[in-house]
Amino acid sequence: MPISDGSNDLLDASYTTAAANGTPVCVISEHDRGGQAAAPTRLRNLDGRIREHAHLSIGRSVLDSPFDAVGTQLFSGAPSMAWHVEKFNYAEMIKAATTIDVYRRMPCRATIKRAIVEVTQQFANAAGNVTLNLYEATAFATILTASNLEAATGTVYGELAAEHGTAWKAAIGVRPAVGWGTTWSVLLNLVTTGGNWGNGTITNLTAGEFILYLEYEVPPRSGT
């Protein structure tokens, strides 16, 4: 859009530096008619505010067909995104076994878009190693590959493609082969080697904490 004072590029540096050839102008579009903008008005003649008013009111999605008026639009807009964030501390891990399985149910129609594990305190297990696996619990395909919880505090898993498992679909995330209206679960599988987590009352660990972050998307239901 040409500017009347000689600057023809809205990104021209002179447009923001008050150089002589780029005195800012404000195009006020509330008087727009037939696609023709109103005459530019210099900002120094105004109060410094830039006003913007819609020229057209769109009642339906921009994906509408102008030719075939069929279908009833139920929703058009941003998807519903949510986070599940949960902290796990070593003192809770008291099971008299080498494996702890934690299930978390996802809503109907949900797709996991991101899965992150952050080690907020390095785990200490004198008897062996501590690892974490994250699965979708329908076919037990892996969301995150074995994550070493004895890594240094601040270590993050899930940001690299190599850390994703077989359940991860590029550019999509994770959604198992379940019915559209069916809930499904993720499985947090914690494994220790060299001895049990605890004795059923107290833990055998001496330190450790991590946070699980799940970002998921749930499309709206009909008419919502």
Helices and strands as residue ranges (DSSP letters): H 14-17, G 20-22, E 25-26, E 41-42, G 43-45, E 80-89, G 90-92, E 99-106, E 111-124, E 130-136, E 141-148, E 156-157, G 161-163, E 184-192, E 207-218
